[in-house]
Amino acid sequence: MSYAVIISKSVQKQIDILPDDVSMRVLEKIQNLADEPRPDGVVKLKNFDNEYRIRVGDYRIRYEINDESQLVRILQCKHRRDVYKNHK
């Protein structure tokens, strides 16, 4: 059972400006979400029904899972000091 992973243009820009070694690791983690949307080390975000985050060094990937339609939507990929600012 594979999930479809959706990355918006704005999130793709966030990934594009990351250092090369970090962006490679981030893309690998995102690709793995298609097979396992809740991998080891994932943290469910409080106050949100379906939002999770995974850690890649000092960077965080925030995403939401829709199990009914088997979608993983990437919401943000930023440095840990920026990822939790102004999100709702």
C-alpha positions in Angstrom: 0.0 0.0 0.0 1.8 3.0 -1.3 0.9 6.6 -0.6 1.1 9.5 -3.1 3.5 12.3 -1.9 2.6 15.9 -2.8 5.2 18.6 -2.7 3.9 22.1 -3.5 6.0 24.7 -5.4 6.6 26.7 -2.2 8.0 23.6 -0.4 10.1 22.6 -3.4 11.7 26.1 -3.2 12.4 25.5 0.5 14.1 22.2 -0.4 16.1 23.8 -3.3 17.7 26.4 -1.1 19.0 23.8 1.4 22.7 22.8 1.4 23.2 20.0 -1.2 24.0 17.3 1.4 20.9 18.2 3.4 18.6 18.4 0.4 19.7 14.9 -0.7 18.8 13.5 2.7 15.5 15.4 2.8 14.5 14.1 -0.6 15.3 10.5 0.4 13.2 10.8 3.6 10.3 12.3 1.6 10.5 9.5 -0.9 10.4 6.9 1.9 7.2 8.5 3.2 5.4 6.9 0.2 6.0 3.4 1.6 6.0 4.2 5.3 4.2 7.5 6.2 4.9 7.0 9.9 8.6 5.9 10.0 10.7 5.4 13.2 11.5 8.7 14.8 8.4 10.5 13.5 6.7 12.9 15.9 2.9 13.6 15.8 2.4 17.3 16.3 0.2 18.3 19.2 -3.0 20.3 18.4 -3.2 18.8 14.9 -5.1 15.8 13.8 -2.9 14.5 11.1 0.3 16.5 11.1 3.7 14.9 11.7 7.4 15.9 11.5 10.6 14.1 10.9 14.1 15.3 11.6 16.9 15.6 9.2 19.8 17.0 11.1 18.9 20.6 12.1 16.0 20.6 9.6 12.4 19.5 10.0 9.9 18.2 7.4 6.4 18.9 8.5 3.7 16.9 6.7 0.1 15.7 6.9 -1.2 12.2 6.2 -4.6 11.5 4.7 -5.1 7.7 5.2 -8.5 7.6 3.4 -7.1 9.0 0.1 -3.5 7.6 0.8 -1.9 11.0 0.4 1.1 12.6 2.2 1.3 16.3 1.7 4.5 18.0 2.6 3.8 21.3 4.4 7.2 22.7 5.2 10.9 21.9 5.1 12.9 24.4 7.1 15.5 24.8 9.7 14.2 23.8 13.2 14.3 27.4 14.4 11.9 28.5 11.6 9.6 25.5 10.9 7.2 26.1 13.8 6.7 29.9 13.3 3.4 31.1 11.9 1.9 27.7 11.0 -1.8 27.0 11.4 
